[in-house]
Amino acid sequence: MPRVVDEAALLVTELARTSSSTSAKESPPAGKAAAAALEESVVELIADLLHRTAARGEDPEDVLDRAQMHFEAEAA
């Protein structure tokens, strides 16, 4: 994986951990709660990137289409 993907994965994991804990002293969530928190963090990250894309005057739908094609090509 490219370095930026590794860094994004760490960020998403940290976002999931912090958003699901009410206190910094609590342990990270486990099982289904952890998976749900991680998924929600990924959604939030994608939404934030789309907001930034729109703010730069680009079409978020076009970016999503290109990202999906890129993903599918890499997954093949």
Secondary structure, DSSP 8 states (H G I E B T S, - for coil): --HHHHHHHHHHHHHHHHHH-SSTTS----HHHHHHHHHHHHHHHHHHHHHHHHHTT--HHHHHHHHHHHHHHHH-
